[in-house]
Each structure stands twice: as C-alpha cells, then as structure tokens.
Amino acid sequence: MAKYQVVFASSFEKEFSRLDNGVQKQILKWIGKHLVNVDFPTAPGKTLKGDLRDYVRFRVGDYRIISLVDENLFVITNIHVGHQRDSYK
C-alpha cells in the first residue's frame, strides 16, 4: 500500500508561525507520528460534515489541524491550524 505525503499550504504555514514554540513542537511531533508515511491518515481524525465533508479534522491537545486528504494522489494537505476556539469560525 502507498504511503501518504504531507504538504503544508501557505495558510497553514502562516498560522503555524504565529503559535508558541512549545505548541509548534507538539504539533510537528504529532504530525510526524500520525500523518507521515502512514497507510490510513484519516484514522486519528474526524471527517467534517456538510460543505466541508472533504476535510478531516485532527485534534492535537487544544489545537486543531484541518486537512484535505487526497486518496488518489496519496497527499495530505494541511490547510489550517489553530486553537479549538478559533478553528471553526
């Protein structure tokens, strides 16, 4: 089975750079463990509903990563990262 590649959108990089260093390390460690070179990247996440049904939400402590998983190209594009209170606005 093919392994998925992780890509960071410019919006993700911009939001990520605003986070504290400790939070950045926590998120990168989580991504490395749960999304890099895995067979089923949606397993630790939850598919969003309605118009956002193509996106998957991953929970990392009080923070959320919103990603688009392309099962044809085996690519995970991380779109958004932020505190849970800001993630669904």
C-alpha positions, 0 to 999 in steps of 0.5 A: 500500500502507498504511503501518504505525503504531507504538504503544508499550504501557505495558510497553514504555514502562516498560522503555524508561525504565529503559535508558541514554540512549545505548541509548534513542537507538539504539533510537528511531533504529532504530525510526524507520528500520525500523518507521515508515511502512514497507510490510513491518515484519516484514522486519528481524525474526524471527517467534517460534515456538510460543505466541508465533508472533504476535510478531516479534522485532527485534534492535537491537545487544544489545537486543531489541524484541518486537512484535505486528504487526497486518496488518489494522489496519496497527499495530505494537505494541511490547510489550517491550524489553530486553537479549538476556539478559533478553528471553526469560525 
